Amino acid sequence: MARTALITRRGYLKLQNELDHLWRVERRETTEKVAWAASLGDRSENADYKYNKQKLRQIDKRIRFLRKRLEELKIVDYAPAQEGKVFFGATVTIENTEGQERTFSIVGPDEIYDDKSVISIDSPMARAALGKQVDDDIRVPTPTGVKEWWITDICYQLTKGA
């Protein structure tokens, strides 16, 4: 499944900061360690050299990915026309018939890691909620069957430069 190339401004800035840190700090430090370990002589028996060389390859791979991905992404900012309906960037509270409540923000797939309070725009829950209003029912297909929820709140958090 293709990943949607949408991202919130906060998510975009977070990825830019990661790229900047990798390039200016992590890569520089790791390159220095590789050079130091290489100066010790036999590289085939040098664990520091092997470890840091592998780490440098991983850093370079992530840098290439981030540079390419940042070019592809489209930042979606809040617009007043979104008010009252679920769109990208909305924080939505839903409830089911058992009284279970869940609150999440709908963000791009590049923003969902390490944050349990967000879901990807590509997820079945987000797709079912898009365009809905408070008190609308949503039906979400799950591996155990279709689950029904209703929307109890929709809000948008305005961020200036995140």
C-alpha positions in Angstrom: 0.0 0.0 0.0 1.4 3.4 -1.0 2.0 5.9 1.8 0.2 9.2 1.6 2.7 12.0 1.1 0.9 14.4 3.6 2.4 15.6 6.8 1.6 18.2 9.5 4.0 21.2 9.8 5.1 19.8 13.2 5.9 16.4 11.7 7.8 18.0 8.8 9.9 20.1 11.2 10.6 17.0 13.3 11.9 15.1 10.3 14.0 18.2 9.2 15.5 18.4 12.7 16.3 14.6 12.6 18.0 15.1 9.2 20.0 18.1 10.5 21.1 16.2 13.6 22.1 13.1 11.7 24.1 15.2 9.2 25.7 17.7 11.5 26.2 15.7 14.7 25.9 11.9 14.3 27.6 11.6 11.0 30.5 13.8 12.0 31.1 12.0 15.3 30.8 8.5 13.7 33.2 9.6 10.8 35.8 10.7 13.4 35.4 7.3 15.2 35.9 5.4 12.0 39.0 7.4 11.2 40.4 6.9 14.7 39.7 3.2 14.6 41.3 2.9 11.1 44.4 4.6 12.3 45.0 1.7 14.8 46.0 -0.6 12.0 44.5 -4.0 11.0 40.8 -3.3 10.2 39.8 -6.9 9.9 40.3 -7.5 13.6 39.1 -4.0 14.8 35.6 -4.2 16.3 35.5 -0.4 16.8 36.1 0.1 13.1 33.6 -2.5 12.0 30.9 -1.2 14.3 31.3 2.4 13.5 31.6 1.7 9.7 28.3 -0.1 9.9 26.7 2.7 12.0 27.9 5.2 9.4 26.2 3.2 6.6 23.0 3.2 8.6 23.2 7.0 9.2 23.9 7.6 5.5 20.9 5.4 4.5 18.6 7.3 6.8 19.9 10.7 5.5 19.3 9.6 1.9 15.8 8.5 2.8 14.9 11.7 4.7 16.2 13.9 1.9 14.1 12.1 -0.6 11.0 11.9 1.6 11.1 15.5 2.6 11.0 16.5 -1.1 8.0 14.3 -1.6 5.9 15.5 1.4 3.2 18.1 1.3 2.6 20.1 4.4 -1.0 20.4 5.3 -1.9 23.3 7.6 -5.1 24.0 9.3 -7.7 25.9 7.4 -10.8 27.5 9.1 -13.0 25.7 6.5 -12.1 22.4 8.2 -13.9 23.4 11.5 -16.6 21.0 12.5 -15.5 18.1 10.3 -12.8 15.5 10.4 -9.9 16.2 8.1 -6.2 15.7 8.1 -4.7 17.1 11.3 -7.9 16.8 13.4 -7.9 15.5 16.9 -11.0 13.2 17.2 -12.7 11.7 20.2 -14.8 8.6 19.5 -16.9 6.4 21.7 -18.5 3.0 21.3 -21.6 1.4 22.7 -19.7 0.0 25.7 -18.7 3.5 26.7 -15.0 3.1 25.6 -13.5 6.4 24.5 -10.5 6.9 22.3 -8.9 10.1 21.2 -6.4 10.4 18.4 -5.0 12.9 15.9 -4.9 12.1 12.2 -1.5 12.6 10.8 0.8 11.4 7.9 2.4 8.0 8.0 5.8 9.5 8.7 4.6 10.9 12.0 3.1 7.8 13.7 6.2 6.3 15.2 6.8 6.6 19.0 3.4 8.3 19.5 0.3 6.3 20.6 -2.0 9.4 20.4 -1.8 9.6 16.6 -3.0 7.4 13.7 -2.1 7.5 10.0 -4.4 9.0 7.5 -4.0 5.7 5.7 -5.5 3.7 8.6 -9.0 2.2 8.3 -10.1 4.3 11.4 -8.9 7.6 9.8 -10.4 6.7 6.5 -13.8 6.0 8.1 -13.8 9.2 10.1 -12.8 11.6 7.3 -15.5 14.1 6.4 -17.6 13.2 9.4 -19.1 15.5 12.1 -19.8 15.3 15.8 -22.5 12.6 16.5 -21.9 10.9 13.1 -21.4 7.1 13.2 -18.3 5.5 11.7 -17.9 1.8 10.8 -14.4 0.5 11.0 -13.4 -2.9 9.5 -11.1 -4.8 11.8 -9.8 -8.4 11.8 -12.5 -9.4 14.2 -15.3 -7.7 12.3 -16.8 -4.3 11.8 -16.7 -2.0 14.8 -19.0 0.9 15.3 -18.1 4.2 16.9 -19.6 7.7 17.0 -17.7 10.9 17.0 -18.0 12.9 20.2 -15.5 15.7 19.6 -13.4 17.2 16.9 -10.7 19.9 17.4 -7.7 21.2 15.6 -4.6 22.3 17.4 -3.1 25.4 15.8 0.7 25.3 15.8 2.9 28.2 14.8 6.2 26.7 13.6 5.5 23.8 15.8 
